[in-house]
Amino acid sequence: MNETINLRLESIIKKFPMREGSGEFTAVDNVSLSIRKGQFITLLGPSGCGKTTTLRLIAGFESPTSGKIFLSGKDITSQPPNQRDMTMVFQSYALFPHMSVYDNVSYGLKIKRLPNNDIQQKVRATLDLMGLGALANRRPNQLSGGQQQRVALARALVMEPEVLLFDEPLSNLDAKLRVQMRSEIHQLQRRLNITSVYVTHDQDEAMALSDQIVVMNAGKIEQIGEPEAIYRYPATRFVADFIGRANFYETVVEGLEDGHAVVKLFEQPFRIALQQVRFSPGERVTVMMRPEAIHLTNDPALKQVKIESAMYLGSEVEYTVRFDDRVWTVADTDPRAGRAFREGAMAGMTVVESALHLLKAT
């Protein structure tokens, strides 16, 4: 991947006046971010975390209270949206209902006053790229939700932007179509090598699409990293809890050995590999266990847990089990017939040591 920094946010702060008229609310709090050319970055977080405001600041729909935004080294902080080499795919599609697919896609090129031959060539090529060639004369109300989303994406791509922005573009689609469309967006972005910034609150979407995920909370960046690193080695309990599912166990560092911390877990010693964060003997810590890191067996010699609930989800069975007067979430990702545990049954429990991760105690 090209190492050139394509888009850079430098100490961005955005404040809005409170509705009551007293004071200000900080929506984006000192956010700095560098995005390489061709990189796919997802801003991920709960509602109100600042991700959409950050996207609007990049697009020029909002102006930062302080800080700067650079595109290919040029300061664009005060540039209006129509002068930024970016296009956005909106959650609502924002298609013109009275226009055909062709006219919707060609609209931006006509605004730029390109020659008609250039417009026709670019629009036809983009429609073919998106599998919309046969639908050029249809209107939006004659299209399915997935087809409308493709038209919205084609309208953005035909402008050949330097940066492509996505504002939760799949949230109006049903679950199966969301998976199909995110696969298409992923393949298309890789093929065209367009720098992309994507906003979503859907963890699966972020994991599937991104080169890097930017996890936001209360206007701040909690962690930036590749999807696997974010999932396996979250920097904070918030990230661990927001990305996927997690169990937490409070304990104490018994000692340090060869880059590992020794802790007691379920009255047994475990050696947990240390990542960037360092710990001291005697320090209180939180052990994170993903549900798939806990295994249930019929072995009576193992520590016994009670199955409180079992949900069959097709690709896995999700259990809640009780142990030590606490409830744990367990995922059996290989739910073979006849192996499932029934509610109320007892089972032996083991933990995959290499899948454990240490967090600072909160």
N, C-alpha and C positions, 0 to 999 in steps of 0.2 A: 504494500500500500504506500502511496505517496506520503512522505513525511511533512509536506508543506502544510502549515497551519492556514486553514481556509477561513475559519470563523473564530473570533476570540471575544469573550466577554471579560471585562476587566473591572472588578470591584463594583458590580452593578447593585444599586439600591433603588427600590421603587416603593414610595409611600403614597398612600391615599388618605384623604381626609375622612375621619369617622363620620358616620351618618348623623350622629347627634350633634356634630359641629364642634366637638371638643377633642382636640388632639389629632394624631395621625395613626394610621395602621401601616405597618411595614409588611408588604406582600412579598418582596424579594429582598433578602438581607445579605448584602456583601457577597454576591455570587460571581465567581471567576471560573471561566471554562475555556479550554482550547480544543478546537475540533479540527482534525486533519482533513485534507482533501479526500473525498470519496468515503469518508467515515459515516456510519449510521449510529447516531446517538439518540437514546431515548431518555426523556425526562419523565421520571416515574415517582408517584407518591399519591397520598390520599387527597381528597377534595380539600381545597384551601391551602395546599402546601406551597403554592407559588409557581407551579410548573407551567400553567397556561399563561400567567402574566409574563413569565420569562420568555415564552414563545412569542407573545405579542410585542415584547420589547425588541426581540430579534427582527421581527417583521416590520417594525416601525409603527405599529398601531398604538403603542404607548411610548412615552418618552421617559427615560430613567430620571429619578431624582438626582442621582449622582452615578459616576462611573462612565465607561466608554465601551462601544461596540465597534469591532474592526472586521472588515471583510477583505480578504487578501491583502492585509496590511493597511488598508485605507480606513480612516475613521468615518463611520457612517452614522454615528450617534444621532446627529440632527437631521439626517436625510429622511424625506417622506417615503412612505412605502413604495410608491410607484417609481422611485429612483433607485431602489435596492434591487439587485439582481437575484430576486427570490420570488418564489410562488408558494401558495399555501393550499393544501387540500383540507377543506373544512369538514367538521362533523356533520353538518346539515346538507352537504354536497353543494348547496348554493347554486344550483343550475337554473337557467332561465326557462321557465315552463313553456313559454310561447315559441321558443326556438328549437330547431332540430338539433340532433347530436352534433352534426357538422358545424352548425352555426355557434353552438355553445363552445366547441373546442377552438374554433377560429376567432372567437371574439377578441381575445387579447392581442392576437397578431394584427387584426384590423385596427385596433386602437393605436398600435405602433406604426400603422400606415405602411406595412410591408406590401410589395407588389403582389398582385393577385396570383400570379404563377407561383411565387414563393409560398404564399399562404396555402394554396391547394396542395402543393407538394408536401409541405410540412404536416398539414392536417391529415392527409391520406396516409402518410407514413406512420404517424402517431396512432391513428385509428387502427391500422393493421397491427401495429405493435401491441395494442391493447385488446385485439380480437373484436374490434367494434366496426370493422369495415362494412359489414352487411347491415348495420343498424344506423348508418349515417343520416338517413332521412327521417328517423323516428324522433318523437318528442319524449321528454323525460317521463311523462305519465304512461308511456307505452313500454317502459323498461322495468325490469326487476330491480330490487335494491342493489344487488351486486353489479348489475350493468350500469346503474346510475353512479355507483362508486367508481367504476372504471372510466366513465365519462369525466368525472371530476378530476381523476388522476391524469387522464389524457390532456385535459385543459391546462393543467399545471405543467406537464412535461413538454407540451408543444412549444412553450416559451423558452425552452432550453436554459433553465435558470442555473445559476452557480450553486444555489442552495435551495433545497426542497423542504418545505415545512409541513408537518402533519398535525392537525389538531383533533385528536381522538377520532380518526376517520372511520373506524369500524364499529363504533359503539351502537349504531342504529341497525346493525345486521344481526341475523340469528346466529346461534353458536357455531353451526356447521359452516356457514358462509364466512364467518369471521376467520376461521382456520384456513379456509381456501384462499381468502383475499390476503391474509398476512403472508402466506406462502408466495403469492403472486407478487406482492410488494417487495418481499425479500429478494426474489430472483431478479425482478426488474431493476432494483437499486444496484445490485451486484453487477448486472450486465451494463448499465449505463454509467456506473461509478459516480453518481451524483451525491455530494455531501448532503446528508439528511438529518433533520432534527424532528423527532417524533414525540408527541405527548400522549400519555395514556396512564390510567390507573390500574390497568390489567397486567398483572405480573407475568402471565404466560405470554402475552403479546410482546412484552419487553424482552423476555428471555429468548424468544424465537427470532426476533428481528435484529437485535442490537449487536454492534461491535463493542459498545460500552453503554452501561446504564448509569444514569445520574439519579440517585435516590434523593428526593427532597422531602423536607419536613419543616413546617413552620417558617417557610421562606429561605431556609438554609440548605446547603448541600450536606447530606449525612455521609455519603460515600460515592465514589466514582470507581467503576471497575468493569471488567469483562463479566458477562452473565454468570459463568461458572464460579469466578472468584467472589462475586456478590452473594451467590447462593451458599457456597461452601464456607466462606470466610467473611461473614458480615462484620463490619467494624463496630456496630452498636447493637444493642438489644432491639431498638426500633427497626433497624434494617432486617435483622434476623426474623422478627415477628411479622414484618410486612411482606417480605419476599418468601413465598411459600408458607409452610407450617413449621412450627418448632416447639420442642419441649425444653424447659429450662430447669436446671438443678443448681441450687446454691451450695457451695462447698468452700474448702480452704486448700490452698497450695501446700502440699506436704513437703515438697522438695523439687529441685531442678536437676535433670539428668540429660546430657547430650542433646540440648535443644528441645527437650520435652519438660512439661510440668507434670508432676505426680500428684494426683488428687484421689480422694476417696469418693466413690460413686456407688450407691447401694451397698455400702459397707465393704467394698472391694477396691483395691488400688487400680488406677488406670493411668497410662502414660499418654499425654495429649501433646501432639506436636505444636510448637509455638510458631506463630506467623509473625507479623510485624510488631505486634504488641508484646511487651515484656512484663513478666510478673515476678514477684518476690515471695520467698517462703513465708508462710503464715498469712499471706494476703487472701482476703475473701474474693471469690470469683464466681462467675456463672458459667456452667457448662451448657452448651447448646447441643441438643440432639434432634436431628431431623426425624420425622416419623419412620422413614425407610431405614434408619440406622438401628432401629429396635426390631428384633426378630422374636417371634413366638414359636414355641415347639411343644411337643408332647413329653419332653424329658422331665420326669418327676424330680431329678436331682438338681435341677436349676431352680432359681428363685421363682416362686409362684406368684402369678398375678391373676386377678379375677376379670373376666371379660364382661364389661358393663354394656357395651353396644357393639354391633357389627353392621357396617353398611357396605353392601356389594356394589361397586362402581364400574364393573366390567373389567377394566385394566388393572384394578387393585381392589383389595378389601381394606376399608378403614375401620380400625378398632379404637375404642376407648377402653383403657384397662385401669384398674385401681391397684395401687401398690403404695405402701407407706402413707396411707390416708391421703393420697393424691391421685389425680386422674392424668393419664398419659395418652397421647395420640400415637398409634402405631399403624404403619402402612405396609401391608403385604402386597408387594408388586408382582408376585408370581402366584396368583390365586387359582391354583389347580383344583379341579373338582374333587370333592371329598376331603380336602385338607383344611377347610375353613373351620374356625372355632365358633361355637354357638354362644349366644348371650347367656351369662350365668356360669359358664364353664371356667375351669382353672387351666392355666397354661404356664409353661416355663418361659422365662424371658432372658434374652442375651442382648448385649449392646456391641455394635461394631466399633471397636476402639479407634480405628483410623478415621472414622467419620465424625468424631467429636471435635468440638471447637470451643475455645475459651474466650469469654468476654469479661470485661471489667464489671465488677458487681455494681448494681445501681441502688 
